[in-house]
């Protein structure tokens, strides 16, 4: 990453008023400093509303007039989602806004008074001081289809969590009232298994039916793969079931409710995935990304939802740092500590990349060859987990290049580093 601390510091000039804002849900606090860190005026508090934002604007205007300043930088911590409204208002009113890492603010708060005391006014001053020192980042707020995609993937993640919770409750129900069910069906969410649970869920219900009646019910949703043999097996395990036999009426109602919720969430997920696919079609170069064997629509959508527009980044190492995959070391003097990944940035992006790289190593010839090369090379061979992390970075690099230059996926480019090393080995 081309990190230029001096460039950030130089943005705070003699004619700049730096505003530090401590974000909260209902009321924010703000303090103002000049380029030397001298406080200007008194601190204010303002509500998270249009009137509150207007009072902040009036306060800033008065400070600029009083001290002869003409440039404003507003710094804030990205606290939850509460900062988004103020960020949008500042952006629409032409005020430069930057973000301060909460970890930096936490560590820097004791520099001035050598006290661990924490309050809103002190936090606002610490944030402003960090901006004066150039210790901030400029936010990349997704817009248009990128904003839609991020919200869609956030919603999808919540739906998946809700669906998993429902699945666990259904498994819990089966363990109590029909533990032998999985002896007949490998999974409870197959077509025949769901038809069974919706029509005759309890062992007592099954024992009242003949094998032919059960098969006729299955045939309404399943055309093949289940027949009399499966039905007779189901009846046999139902007769010898050790499931609970009390409260069966309410148990049946509970299961029907859970199955309705499961069906509803399944339909919502299918509809949402269609929306995500349509959004991806509006983003340039995504069609080239889908040519990478082992990457699917949801994986690419998740990565772009976390990173935003890939063309906004100057270098692929910025994406690496965003995912927390950049390396860190702990060394002092002659002691050389272990080198590990930083794990800063977006944990969801890091997890998504790791989940994506596993099928790539299994199915994609290029990444499979890279993994073998990294783990078996003579010089500095990597462990399997280290290789997977390196391949996550390689995937980010490939996606960045495709998006930045709008070029098709080229397998030869991915393997270029291996070929160069092999040529050097042969030359030696």
ChimeraX attribute file (.defattr): number of C-alpha atoms within 10 A of each C-alpha:
attribute: neighborCount
match mode: 1-to-1
recipient: residues
	/A:1	13
	/A:2	8
	/A:3	8
	/A:4	9
	/A:5	12
	/A:6	10
	/A:7	10
	/A:8	17
	/A:9	16
	/A:10	13
	/A:11	15
	/A:12	21
	/A:13	16
	/A:14	14
	/A:15	15
	/A:16	20
	/A:17	28
	/A:18	29
	/A:19	28
	/A:20	32
	/A:21	28
	/A:22	27
	/A:23	24
	/A:24	17
	/A:25	12
	/A:26	10
	/A:27	14
	/A:28	23
	/A:29	21
	/A:30	27
	/A:31	27
	/A:32	27
	/A:33	20
	/A:34	22
	/A:35	20
	/A:36	12
	/A:37	17
	/A:38	10
	/A:39	18
	/A:40	17
	/A:41	14
	/A:42	10
	/A:43	17
	/A:44	15
	/A:45	17
	/A:46	17
	/A:47	17
	/A:48	18
	/A:49	14
	/A:50	13
	/A:51	11
	/A:52	16
	/A:53	18
	/A:54	14
	/A:55	16
	/A:56	19
	/A:57	15
	/A:58	12
	/A:59	17
	/A:60	19
	/A:61	14
	/A:62	14
	/A:63	18
	/A:64	18
	/A:65	10
	/A:66	11
	/A:67	14
	/A:68	13
	/A:69	18
	/A:70	13
	/A:71	16
	/A:72	22
	/A:73	19
	/A:74	22
	/A:75	28
	/A:76	26
	/A:77	24
	/A:78	18
	/A:79	15
	/A:80	10
	/A:81	10
	/A:82	16
	/A:83	20
	/A:84	14
	/A:85	13
	/A:86	20
	/A:87	22
	/A:88	12
	/A:89	15
	/A:90	16
	/A:91	11
	/A:92	10
	/A:93	10
	/A:94	9
	/A:95	15
	/A:96	15
	/A:97	21
	/A:98	20
	/A:99	22
	/A:100	23
	/A:101	16
	/A:102	15
	/A:103	9
	/A:104	15
	/A:105	20
	/A:106	14
	/A:107	11
	/A:108	17
	/A:109	22
	/A:110	15
	/A:111	10
	/A:112	9
	/A:113	9
	/A:114	9
	/A:115	9
	/A:116	12
	/A:117	10
	/A:118	11
	/A:119	9
	/A:120	17
	/A:121	18
	/A:122	19
	/A:123	26
	/A:124	26
	/A:125	25
	/A:126	26
	/A:127	32
	/A:128	32
	/A:129	28
	/A:130	22
	/A:131	29
	/A:132	28
	/A:133	17
	/A:134	19
	/A:135	19
	/A:136	23
	/A:137	14
	/A:138	12
	/A:139	12
	/A:140	12
	/A:141	13
	/A:142	16
	/A:143	12
	/A:144	8
	/A:145	19
	/A:146	22
	/A:147	14
	/A:148	16
	/A:149	25
	/A:150	22
	/A:151	13
	/A:152	20
	/A:153	21
	/A:154	14
	/A:155	14
	/A:156	21
	/A:157	14
	/A:158	12
	/A:159	17
	/A:160	14
	/A:161	12
	/A:162	14
	/A:163	20
	/A:164	13
	/A:165	12
	/A:166	17
	/A:167	18
	/A:168	11
	/A:169	15
	/A:170	20
	/A:171	15
	/A:172	13
	/A:173	18
	/A:174	21
	/A:175	16
	/A:176	15
	/A:177	22
	/A:178	22
	/A:179	19
	/A:180	19
	/A:181	23
	/A:182	15
	/A:183	11
	/A:184	17
	/A:185	15
	/A:186	10
	/A:187	14
	/A:188	19
	/A:189	15
	/A:190	12
	/A:191	12
	/A:192	23
	/A:193	18
	/A:194	18
	/A:195	20
	/A:196	20
	/A:197	18
	/A:198	15
	/A:199	14
	/A:200	18
	/A:201	21
	/A:202	24
	/A:203	25
	/A:204	16
	/A:205	12
	/A:206	22
	/A:207	16
	/A:208	10
	/A:209	13
	/A:210	13
	/A:211	18
	/A:212	13
	/A:213	13
	/A:214	22
	/A:215	20
	/A:216	13
	/A:217	15
	/A:218	22
	/A:219	14
	/A:220	10
	/A:221	12
	/A:222	16
	/A:223	10
	/A:224	9
	/A:225	7
	/A:226	13
	/A:227	17
	/A:228	15
	/A:229	10
	/A:230	16
	/A:231	20
	/A:232	17
	/A:233	13
	/A:234	23
	/A:235	22
	/A:236	15
	/A:237	19
	/A:238	21
	/A:239	12
	/A:240	10
	/A:241	18
	/A:242	15
	/A:243	17
	/A:244	16
	/A:245	15
	/A:246	9
	/A:247	9
	/A:248	13
	/A:249	10
	/A:250	10
	/A:251	18
	/A:252	18
	/A:253	11
	/A:254	14
	/A:255	18
	/A:256	17
	/A:257	11
	/A:258	18
	/A:259	19
	/A:260	12
	/A:261	16
	/A:262	20
	/A:263	12
	/A:264	12
	/A:265	18
	/A:266	15
	/A:267	12
	/A:268	14
	/A:269	18
	/A:270	12
	/A:271	11
	/A:272	17
	/A:273	18
	/A:274	12
	/A:275	14
	/A:276	22
	/A:277	14
	/A:278	13
	/A:279	17
	/A:280	21
	/A:281	12
	/A:282	11
	/A:283	14
	/A:284	14
	/A:285	20
	/A:286	20
	/A:287	16
	/A:288	16
	/A:289	22
	/A:290	16
	/A:291	13
	/A:292	18
	/A:293	14
	/A:294	18
	/A:295	17
	/A:296	13
	/A:297	15
	/A:298	15
	/A:299	16
	/A:300	18
	/A:301	21
	/A:302	23
	/A:303	21
	/A:304	21
	/A:305	22
	/A:306	22
	/A:307	20
	/A:308	20
	/A:309	21
	/A:310	19
	/A:311	14
	/A:312	11
	/A:313	16
	/A:314	13
	/A:315	16
	/A:316	20
	/A:317	18
	/A:318	16
	/A:319	22
	/A:320	20
	/A:321	19
	/A:322	19
	/A:323	27
	/A:324	18
	/A:325	23
	/A:326	21
	/A:327	12
	/A:328	13
	/A:329	12
	/A:330	10
	/A:331	11
	/A:332	8
	/A:333	5
	/A:334	6
	/A:335	8
	/A:336	10
	/A:337	11
	/A:338	9
	/A:339	11
	/A:340	13
	/A:341	15
	/A:342	14
	/A:343	16
	/A:344	13
	/A:345	16
	/A:346	15
	/A:347	15
	/A:348	13
	/A:349	20
	/A:350	23
	/A:351	11
	/A:352	17
	/A:353	23
	/A:354	16
	/A:355	13
	/A:356	19
	/A:357	23
	/A:358	17
	/A:359	15
	/A:360	20
	/A:361	19
	/A:362	12
	/A:363	14
	/A:364	17
	/A:365	15
	/A:366	19
	/A:367	26
	/A:368	17
	/A:369	14
	/A:370	21
	/A:371	22
	/A:372	16
	/A:373	15
	/A:374	21
	/A:375	18
	/A:376	14
	/A:377	12
	/A:378	8
	/A:379	8
	/A:380	9
	/A:381	14
	/A:382	17
	/A:383	12
	/A:384	14
	/A:385	10
	/A:386	16
	/A:387	18
	/A:388	22
	/A:389	18
	/A:390	17
	/A:391	23
	/A:392	24
	/A:393	23
	/A:394	18
	/A:395	18
	/A:396	20
	/A:397	17
	/A:398	19
	/A:399	22
	/A:400	22
	/A:401	19
	/A:402	22
	/A:403	20
	/A:404	19
	/A:405	10
	/A:406	17
	/A:407	12
	/A:408	17
	/A:409	19
	/A:410	14
	/A:411	13
	/A:412	11
	/A:413	12
	/A:414	18
	/A:415	15
	/A:416	11
	/A:417	12
	/A:418	17
	/A:419	13
	/A:420	11
	/A:421	12
	/A:422	12
	/A:423	11
	/A:424	10
	/A:425	9
	/A:426	8
	/A:427	7
	/A:428	6
